[in-house]
Amino acid sequence: GPCGPDTEMFIIRDQEPCGPDCSPACSCGRFMEIWNDVFMQYNKNAEGQYVPMEKKNVDTGMGLERTVCTLNGCKSVYETDAFTGILAKISELSGKGYEDDEATTKAFRIVADHLRTATFIMGDPRGVSPSNVDQGYVLRRLIRRAVRYGMGIGMGEGFTCEIAKVIIAQYAEVYPELKQNEAFVLEQFKLEETRFARTLRQGEKEFAKVVSRLGDKTVIDGLDAFHLYDTYGYPIEMTRELASEKGLTVDEKGFADHFAAHQKLSQAGAEQRFKGGLADHSAQTARLHTATHLLQAALRRVLGDEVAQKGSNITAERLRFDFKFGRKVTKEELAQVQALVNEWIAADVPVVMTETTVEAAKAEGAIGLFESKYGELVRMYTMGEYSKEICGGPHASHTGELVSFKIQKEESSSAGVRRIKAVIGADPNA
């Protein structure tokens, strides 16, 4: 990938050197990096060769909070006003002081940093939820590590939500999406904290048993690490940290092997995959695809813009639509959604496809799975004033082709994600 020489800028802090070899390479804290520049002029290929790039650039980054820390003469970023309100809340909830002892200071910092990061991840318009895959797994690791350290300093049930409220209030003026998605964020914290708190203590007991069985060994078996993950929800990073605290290591390759075998079993029987959620491109599935667009538009109209597609699946008989939403949709709300979709079907507006760029589509108010990688040009499907989405198609030519729309079921798909199954062409009142 792209690379090149770099420069790093450090502030030399007002403290004594840790020894004769004290330098920016050590971790004593005397040297704090606040800026760096990478002069991108080579591309390192698979053979390890550095090939000069045609277009060179400078990749530069500054640590904003570290700079604030330096200008205000603080010893760490946790003493700046970016964290003081959060740390005060942690102190209130735990009954402890930030500088009581080294272990408590570490716990305060982990809880503050991880919950702030998690709040921003979930407060993003794309609405990531804790899970065991991709971004959701990173989020789950952050929350669960914060829960472990928070409970360790005496914070009780619901502390993640209370701290998140402080974070949202502090940043909402600059990041209004945090306030807009506050209900979703708090619901996700509540679910994840409750889920993990139930197994945390049991997992700690199981970990103690694993350690007691080691005898003179210093490596935790990969199968034991996987058991902690699969049964007690312990991410491998947490098991590694617990092991390190006792001078032990983990057989991470063994863990990875057991994890891969588990994934293979989980995927058995689920080999069928549909491009864009479509089983085929028949007229019926095209109409159902159009119905998913109208459904999402109606959900956003009734429930708010926090609704965002998380997945879909279409067969010749029905559609299934998964969307981000923090609670069960009421019968009254479902009735409103169904009525809106049927109203738009009755309007029989044309389904218009235009090719444009992602940026232009966004400017027109189109929605889409923006975490996905789109090409230079995308297809944007517009249905009157109701729906505008980036999508690969295919679709009906007019909404009237759907005849009618009926919701069959609404249920939970996973934490923070709801699922609707619906059909078209049937009597919606039946």
C-alpha positions as CSV (number, residue, x, y, z in Angstrom):
1,G,0.0,0.0,0.0
2,P,0.9,3.7,-0.1
3,C,3.8,4.7,2.2
4,G,6.8,6.9,2.6
5,P,9.1,8.6,5.1
6,D,7.5,10.5,8.0
7,T,8.2,13.2,10.5
8,E,6.8,13.1,14.1
9,M,6.4,16.2,16.3
10,F,6.7,15.8,20.0
11,I,6.2,18.0,23.0
12,I,8.8,17.5,25.7
13,R,6.9,17.6,28.9
14,D,8.0,19.2,32.1
15,Q,9.2,16.1,33.9
16,E,12.5,14.4,34.6
17,P,13.9,11.8,32.2
18,C,13.1,8.2,33.1
19,G,16.8,7.4,32.6
20,P,19.9,8.0,30.4
21,D,18.1,6.5,27.4
22,C,14.9,8.5,27.7
23,S,13.6,9.3,24.3
24,P,10.4,9.5,22.2
25,A,10.6,5.7,21.9
26,C,9.9,5.1,25.6
27,S,6.6,5.1,27.3
28,C,7.4,7.2,30.4
29,G,5.2,10.1,29.2
30,R,7.9,12.8,29.0
31,F,7.5,12.9,25.2
32,M,4.0,13.3,23.8
33,E,3.5,13.1,20.0
34,I,1.0,15.8,18.8
35,W,1.5,15.8,15.0
36,N,2.9,13.7,12.2
37,D,3.4,13.9,8.5
38,V,3.7,10.9,6.2
39,F,5.2,11.8,2.8
40,M,3.3,9.3,0.5
41,Q,5.6,8.7,-2.4
42,Y,5.8,4.9,-2.7
43,N,3.4,2.0,-3.1
44,K,4.7,-1.2,-1.4
45,N,3.6,-4.2,-3.5
46,A,3.1,-7.8,-2.6
47,E,6.7,-8.6,-3.3
48,G,7.9,-6.0,-0.8
49,Q,9.1,-3.6,-3.5
50,Y,8.7,0.2,-3.1
51,V,7.3,1.5,-6.4
52,P,7.3,5.3,-6.8
53,M,3.7,6.7,-7.0
54,E,2.7,9.0,-9.9
55,K,0.7,11.2,-7.6
56,K,2.4,12.0,-4.3
57,N,0.8,13.5,-1.3
58,V,1.3,14.3,2.4
59,D,-0.9,12.5,4.9
60,T,-0.9,14.7,8.0
61,G,-2.7,14.4,11.3
62,M,-2.8,16.4,14.6
63,G,-3.9,15.1,18.0
64,L,-6.4,17.9,18.7
65,E,-7.0,16.9,22.3
66,R,-3.3,16.4,22.9
67,T,-2.7,19.9,21.6
68,V,-5.4,21.3,24.0
69,C,-3.7,19.3,26.8
70,T,-0.3,20.9,26.0
71,L,-1.7,24.5,25.7
72,N,-3.6,24.2,29.0
73,G,-0.6,22.7,30.8
74,C,-2.4,19.5,31.7
75,K,-0.6,16.3,32.6
76,S,-3.0,14.2,30.3
77,V,-6.0,14.7,28.0
78,Y,-8.2,13.4,30.8
79,E,-7.6,16.6,32.7
80,T,-8.9,18.7,29.8
81,D,-12.5,19.8,29.7
82,A,-13.1,17.1,27.1
83,F,-13.2,14.6,29.9
84,T,-13.7,16.5,33.2
85,G,-17.5,16.3,33.0
86,I,-17.4,12.6,32.2
87,L,-14.9,11.8,35.0
88,A,-17.1,13.8,37.4
89,K,-20.1,11.5,36.6
90,I,-18.0,8.4,37.0
91,S,-16.9,9.7,40.4
92,E,-20.5,10.3,41.4
93,L,-21.6,6.9,40.3
94,S,-18.7,5.0,41.8
95,G,-18.1,6.9,45.0
96,K,-14.4,7.0,44.2
97,G,-12.0,9.7,43.1
98,Y,-10.1,9.8,39.9
99,E,-6.7,9.9,41.6
100,D,-7.5,7.5,44.5
101,D,-4.9,5.0,43.3
102,E,-3.3,3.9,40.0
103,A,-5.8,1.1,39.4
104,T,-8.8,3.4,39.9
105,T,-7.3,6.1,37.6
106,K,-6.9,3.4,34.9
107,A,-10.5,2.3,35.4
108,F,-11.8,5.9,35.1
109,R,-9.8,6.4,31.9
110,I,-11.0,3.2,30.3
111,V,-14.6,3.8,31.1
112,A,-14.5,7.4,30.0
113,D,-12.6,6.8,26.7
114,H,-14.5,3.6,25.7
115,L,-18.0,4.9,26.5
116,R,-17.3,8.2,24.7
117,T,-16.1,6.2,21.6
118,A,-19.1,3.8,21.8
119,T,-21.5,6.7,22.0
120,F,-20.2,8.3,18.8
121,I,-20.2,4.9,17.0
122,M,-23.8,4.3,17.9
123,G,-24.8,7.9,17.4
124,D,-23.6,7.9,13.8
125,P,-26.5,8.1,11.3
126,R,-25.5,4.6,10.1
127,G,-26.4,3.3,13.6
128,V,-24.0,0.4,14.3
129,S,-25.2,-2.0,17.0
130,P,-23.1,-4.3,19.2
131,S,-22.7,-7.7,17.5
132,N,-20.1,-10.4,16.9
133,V,-19.1,-9.2,13.4
134,D,-17.3,-6.3,11.8
135,Q,-17.9,-2.8,13.3
136,G,-20.4,-4.3,15.7
137,Y,-17.7,-6.5,17.3
138,V,-15.4,-3.5,17.8
139,L,-18.2,-1.7,19.5
140,R,-19.1,-4.8,21.7
141,R,-15.4,-5.0,22.8
142,L,-15.4,-1.4,23.8
143,I,-18.6,-1.5,25.8
144,R,-17.8,-4.8,27.6
145,R,-14.3,-3.7,28.6
146,A,-15.9,-0.5,30.0
147,V,-18.5,-2.6,31.9
148,R,-15.9,-4.8,33.4
149,Y,-13.8,-1.9,34.7
150,G,-16.9,0.1,35.7
151,M,-18.3,-2.7,37.8
152,G,-14.8,-3.1,39.2
153,I,-14.9,0.3,40.8
154,G,-18.4,-0.1,42.2
155,M,-20.7,1.4,39.6
156,G,-24.1,-0.2,39.6
157,E,-26.6,-1.2,37.0
158,G,-27.4,1.3,34.3
159,F,-24.1,3.3,34.6
160,T,-23.3,3.2,30.9
161,C,-26.6,5.1,30.1
162,E,-26.0,7.7,32.8
163,I,-22.5,8.4,31.4
164,A,-23.7,8.4,27.8
165,K,-26.3,11.1,28.7
166,V,-23.4,13.3,29.9
167,I,-21.4,12.7,26.7
168,I,-24.4,13.4,24.5
169,A,-25.2,16.6,26.3
170,Q,-21.6,17.7,26.1
171,Y,-21.2,17.2,22.4
172,A,-24.8,17.6,21.0
173,E,-24.3,21.2,19.8
174,V,-21.4,20.2,17.6
175,Y,-22.7,16.7,16.7
176,P,-26.5,17.1,16.6
177,E,-26.8,13.5,15.4
178,L,-26.0,12.3,18.9
179,K,-29.1,14.0,20.3
180,Q,-31.2,12.8,17.3
181,N,-30.1,9.2,18.0
182,E,-30.1,9.4,21.8
183,A,-32.9,7.0,22.3
184,F,-31.2,4.4,20.1
185,V,-27.8,4.9,21.8
186,L,-29.2,4.6,25.3
187,E,-31.3,1.5,24.4
188,Q,-28.1,-0.2,23.0
189,F,-26.1,0.6,26.1
190,K,-28.9,-0.8,28.3
191,L,-29.2,-4.0,26.3
192,E,-25.4,-4.6,26.1
193,E,-24.7,-3.8,29.7
194,T,-27.5,-6.0,31.0
195,R,-26.6,-8.8,28.7
196,F,-22.9,-8.8,29.7
197,A,-23.4,-8.0,33.4
198,R,-25.3,-11.3,33.7
199,T,-22.4,-13.4,32.6
200,L,-19.4,-11.3,33.7
201,R,-19.2,-12.7,37.2
202,Q,-19.8,-16.2,36.0
203,G,-17.1,-15.8,33.4
204,E,-14.7,-14.5,36.0
205,K,-15.3,-17.7,38.1
206,E,-14.8,-19.8,35.0
207,F,-11.6,-18.0,34.2
208,A,-10.3,-18.7,37.7
209,K,-11.1,-22.4,37.2
210,V,-9.1,-22.3,33.9
211,V,-6.1,-20.7,35.6
212,S,-6.3,-23.2,38.5
213,R,-6.1,-26.1,36.0
214,L,-2.9,-24.7,34.4
215,G,-0.6,-25.8,37.1
216,D,2.9,-24.9,36.0
217,K,1.7,-24.0,32.5
218,T,1.6,-20.4,31.4
219,V,-0.5,-20.6,28.3
220,I,-4.3,-20.7,28.3
221,D,-5.6,-23.3,25.9
222,G,-7.4,-21.9,22.8
223,L,-10.4,-24.1,23.5
224,D,-10.8,-22.6,27.0
225,A,-10.5,-19.1,25.5
226,F,-13.2,-20.0,23.0
227,H,-15.4,-21.4,25.7
228,L,-15.2,-18.0,27.6
229,Y,-16.1,-16.2,24.4
230,D,-18.9,-18.6,23.3
231,T,-20.5,-19.1,26.7
232,Y,-19.8,-16.0,28.6
233,G,-19.3,-13.4,25.9
234,Y,-15.7,-12.7,26.7
235,P,-14.0,-11.2,23.6
236,I,-10.5,-12.7,23.1
237,E,-9.0,-9.3,23.9
238,M,-10.6,-9.4,27.4
239,T,-9.3,-13.0,28.0
240,R,-5.8,-11.8,26.9
241,E,-6.0,-8.9,29.3
242,L,-7.1,-11.0,32.2
243,A,-4.3,-13.5,31.4
244,S,-1.7,-10.7,31.2
245,E,-2.7,-9.5,34.7
246,K,-1.7,-12.9,36.0
247,G,1.5,-13.2,33.9
248,L,-0.1,-15.7,31.4
249,T,-0.6,-15.7,27.7
250,V,-3.4,-17.2,25.5
251,D,-3.1,-19.7,22.6
252,E,-4.7,-17.2,20.1
253,K,-4.1,-19.5,17.1
254,G,-6.0,-22.2,18.9
255,F,-8.8,-19.8,19.7
256,A,-8.9,-18.7,16.0
257,D,-9.1,-22.3,14.8
258,H,-12.0,-23.1,17.2
259,F,-13.7,-19.8,16.2
260,A,-13.4,-20.6,12.5
261,A,-14.8,-24.1,13.0
262,H,-17.7,-22.6,14.9
263,Q,-18.4,-20.1,12.1
264,K,-18.3,-22.9,9.5
265,L,-20.9,-24.8,11.5
266,S,-23.1,-21.7,12.0
267,Q,-23.1,-21.1,8.2
268,A,-24.1,-24.6,7.3
269,G,-27.4,-24.6,5.6
270,A,-27.1,-20.9,4.9
271,E,-25.1,-21.1,1.8
272,Q,-27.8,-19.5,-0.4
273,R,-27.0,-15.8,-0.9
274,F,-28.9,-13.3,-2.8
275,K,-27.3,-10.3,-4.5
276,G,-28.9,-7.2,-3.1
277,G,-31.3,-9.5,-1.2
278,L,-33.0,-10.7,-4.3
279,A,-33.5,-14.4,-5.1
280,D,-34.0,-13.6,-8.8
281,H,-35.0,-10.8,-11.2
282,S,-38.6,-11.9,-11.9
283,A,-41.4,-9.3,-12.2
284,Q,-42.7,-10.3,-8.7
285,T,-39.4,-10.0,-6.9
286,A,-38.9,-6.6,-8.7
287,R,-42.3,-5.4,-7.3
288,L,-41.4,-6.7,-3.8
289,H,-38.1,-4.8,-4.1
290,T,-40.0,-1.6,-4.9
291,A,-42.2,-2.4,-1.8
292,T,-39.1,-2.4,0.4
293,H,-38.3,1.1,-0.7
294,L,-41.8,2.3,0.1
295,L,-41.7,0.4,3.4
296,Q,-38.5,2.1,4.5
297,A,-39.8,5.5,3.5
298,A,-43.0,4.9,5.5
299,L,-41.1,3.7,8.5
300,R,-38.9,6.8,8.5
301,R,-42.1,9.0,8.1
302,V,-43.8,7.3,11.1
303,L,-40.9,6.5,13.4
304,G,-38.3,9.1,12.5
305,D,-35.0,9.4,10.5
306,E,-33.2,7.1,13.0
307,V,-34.7,4.2,11.0
308,A,-32.0,2.8,8.7
309,Q,-31.8,-0.4,6.7
310,K,-29.7,-3.1,8.1
311,G,-30.6,-5.9,5.7
312,S,-33.2,-7.3,3.4
313,N,-34.2,-10.6,1.7
314,I,-36.8,-11.1,-1.0
315,T,-38.3,-14.3,-2.4
316,A,-41.1,-14.8,-4.9
317,E,-43.6,-14.8,-2.0
318,R,-42.6,-12.1,0.5
319,L,-40.1,-9.4,1.5
320,R,-38.1,-9.3,4.7
321,F,-36.7,-6.0,5.8
322,D,-34.4,-5.4,8.8
323,F,-33.9,-1.9,10.2
324,K,-32.3,-0.1,13.0
325,F,-34.8,0.9,15.7
326,G,-34.4,0.6,19.5
327,R,-37.8,-0.7,20.5
328,K,-40.8,-2.8,19.4
329,V,-43.0,-1.0,16.8
330,T,-46.5,-0.6,18.2
331,K,-49.6,-2.0,16.4
332,E,-50.8,1.6,15.8
333,E,-47.5,2.5,14.2
334,L,-47.5,-0.6,12.0
335,A,-51.0,0.3,10.9
336,Q,-49.8,3.8,9.9
337,V,-46.9,2.4,8.0
338,Q,-49.1,0.0,6.1
339,A,-51.6,2.7,5.3
340,L,-48.9,5.0,4.0
341,V,-47.5,2.3,1.7
342,N,-50.9,1.5,0.3
343,E,-51.7,5.2,-0.2
344,W,-48.5,5.5,-2.3
345,I,-49.3,2.3,-4.2
346,A,-52.7,3.7,-5.0
347,A,-51.1,6.9,-6.3
348,D,-49.5,4.8,-9.1
349,V,-46.5,7.1,-9.4
350,P,-43.6,6.2,-11.8
351,V,-40.5,4.6,-10.5
352,V,-37.7,6.7,-12.1
353,M,-34.1,5.6,-12.3
354,T,-31.3,8.1,-12.8
355,E,-27.5,7.5,-12.9
356,T,-25.5,10.0,-10.7
357,T,-22.7,10.2,-8.2
358,V,-23.0,9.3,-4.6
359,E,-22.4,12.9,-3.6
360,A,-25.0,14.2,-5.9
361,A,-27.5,11.6,-4.7
362,K,-26.9,12.6,-1.1
363,A,-27.3,16.2,-2.0
364,E,-30.8,15.3,-3.3
365,G,-31.7,13.6,-0.1
366,A,-31.3,10.0,-1.2
367,I,-30.6,7.4,1.4
368,G,-28.5,4.3,0.9
369,L,-26.1,1.9,2.6
370,F,-23.3,4.4,2.7
371,E,-21.0,2.1,4.6
372,S,-20.9,0.0,1.4
373,K,-18.5,0.7,-1.4
374,Y,-20.3,2.2,-4.4
375,G,-18.8,2.7,-7.8
376,E,-18.2,6.1,-9.5
377,L,-21.8,6.2,-10.7
378,V,-24.8,4.8,-8.9
379,R,-28.4,4.2,-9.7
380,M,-30.9,6.4,-7.8
381,Y,-34.6,5.3,-7.8
382,T,-37.2,8.0,-7.1
383,M,-40.9,7.3,-6.4
384,G,-42.7,10.6,-6.4
385,E,-42.1,12.6,-3.2
386,Y,-42.1,9.5,-1.1
387,S,-38.9,7.7,-1.7
388,K,-35.4,8.4,-3.1
389,E,-32.7,5.6,-2.7
390,I,-29.4,4.5,-4.1
391,C,-30.0,1.0,-5.3
392,G,-29.0,-1.6,-7.9
393,G,-32.5,-2.5,-8.9
394,P,-34.6,-4.0,-10.4
395,H,-37.9,-2.3,-9.7
396,A,-41.5,-2.1,-10.9
397,S,-42.2,0.7,-13.5
398,H,-45.0,2.2,-11.4
399,T,-46.0,1.8,-7.7
400,G,-49.5,0.7,-8.8
401,E,-48.1,-2.6,-10.0
402,L,-47.8,-3.7,-6.4
403,V,-51.6,-3.6,-6.1
404,S,-51.5,-3.6,-2.2
405,F,-49.2,-4.1,0.7
406,K,-49.7,-6.0,3.9
407,I,-47.4,-6.4,7.0
408,Q,-47.5,-10.0,8.2
409,K,-45.1,-9.8,11.1
410,E,-42.9,-7.4,13.1
411,E,-40.2,-8.9,15.5
412,S,-36.7,-8.4,16.9
413,S,-33.9,-9.5,14.6
414,S,-31.0,-8.7,16.9
415,A,-30.1,-6.1,19.5
416,G,-31.4,-2.7,18.2
417,V,-32.6,-4.2,14.9
418,R,-36.2,-4.9,14.1
419,R,-37.6,-7.1,11.3
420,I,-40.7,-6.8,9.2
421,K,-42.1,-9.5,6.9
422,A,-44.7,-8.3,4.3
423,V,-46.5,-9.4,1.1
424,I,-48.0,-7.5,-1.8
425,G,-51.0,-8.1,-4.0
426,A,-53.1,-9.4,-1.1
427,D,-56.1,-7.8,0.7
428,P,-54.4,-5.6,3.4
429,N,-57.6,-5.8,5.5
430,A,-57.8,-9.6,5.5
